[in-house]
């Protein structure tokens, strides 16, 4: 079997890991519970505390985005470590 010359040799490996790049079930459950808590808390705020509520929602969105970003970075690090482990040693 001849490899296509325009494809990098690890393209098949990256496609194999593409399906596992999502968030785990426990992280999704925690994010849903946190989203419900934030929305209920924001709905119950009196008018005088609405500004603090907006800051709190922004903080929640920033933390959620960081969780997703950390997952992607973790997956990339695992791919690099797997590549290093499978590389031939001289």
C-alpha positions as CSV (number, residue, x, y, z in Angstrom):
1,X,0.0,0.0,0.0
2,X,1.5,3.3,-1.1
3,X,1.0,6.4,1.0
4,X,-0.2,9.6,-0.7
5,X,2.7,12.0,-0.9
6,X,0.7,15.1,-0.2
7,X,-0.6,13.8,3.2
8,X,1.4,14.1,6.3
9,X,2.2,10.7,7.9
10,X,0.3,11.4,11.0
11,X,-3.0,12.5,9.4
12,X,-4.7,9.2,10.1
13,X,-3.7,9.4,13.7
14,X,-5.2,12.9,14.1
15,X,-8.4,11.8,12.5
16,X,-8.6,8.9,14.9
17,X,-8.3,11.2,17.9
18,X,-10.7,13.8,16.5
19,X,-13.7,11.8,17.9
20,X,-12.4,11.9,21.4
21,X,-11.9,15.7,21.6
22,X,-15.2,16.4,23.2
23,X,-15.9,17.2,26.9
24,X,-16.5,14.3,29.2
25,X,-20.0,13.6,30.5
26,X,-19.3,14.7,34.0
27,X,-17.9,18.1,32.8
28,X,-21.1,18.6,30.6
29,X,-23.3,17.8,33.6
30,X,-21.4,20.2,35.8
31,X,-21.6,22.9,33.2
32,X,-25.4,22.4,32.7
33,X,-26.0,22.6,36.5
34,X,-23.8,25.7,36.7
35,X,-25.7,27.3,33.8
36,X,-29.0,26.6,35.5
37,X,-27.7,28.0,38.8
38,X,-26.4,31.1,37.1
39,X,-29.6,31.7,35.2
40,X,-31.8,31.2,38.3
41,X,-29.6,33.4,40.4
42,X,-29.6,36.1,37.8
43,X,-33.4,36.0,37.5
44,X,-33.9,36.4,41.2
45,X,-31.6,39.4,41.6
46,X,-33.2,42.7,42.5
47,X,-32.7,45.7,40.2
48,X,-30.0,47.3,42.4
49,X,-27.8,44.2,42.1
50,X,-28.2,43.7,38.3
51,X,-24.8,45.0,37.5
52,X,-23.1,42.5,39.8
53,X,-25.2,39.8,38.2
54,X,-23.9,40.8,34.7
55,X,-20.4,40.6,36.0
56,X,-21.1,37.1,37.5
57,X,-22.6,35.9,34.2
58,X,-19.5,37.1,32.4
59,X,-17.3,35.4,34.9
60,X,-19.2,32.1,34.5
61,X,-18.8,32.4,30.7
62,X,-15.1,33.0,31.0
63,X,-14.6,30.0,33.3
64,X,-16.7,27.8,30.9
65,X,-14.6,28.9,28.0
66,X,-11.4,28.2,29.9
67,X,-12.6,24.7,30.7
68,X,-13.2,24.0,27.0
69,X,-9.8,25.5,26.1
70,X,-8.0,23.4,28.7
71,X,-9.6,20.3,27.3
72,X,-8.3,21.1,23.8
73,X,-4.9,21.8,25.1
74,X,-4.9,18.6,27.1
75,X,-5.8,16.6,24.0
76,X,-3.0,18.3,22.0
77,X,-0.5,17.5,24.7
78,X,-1.6,13.8,24.8
79,X,-1.2,13.6,21.0
80,X,2.4,15.0,21.3
81,X,3.3,12.7,24.1
82,X,1.9,9.7,22.2
83,X,3.9,10.7,19.1
84,X,7.1,11.0,21.2
85,X,6.5,7.7,22.9
86,X,5.9,5.9,19.5
87,X,8.9,7.6,17.8
88,X,11.9,5.3,17.3
89,X,14.8,5.8,19.7
90,X,18.4,5.9,18.5
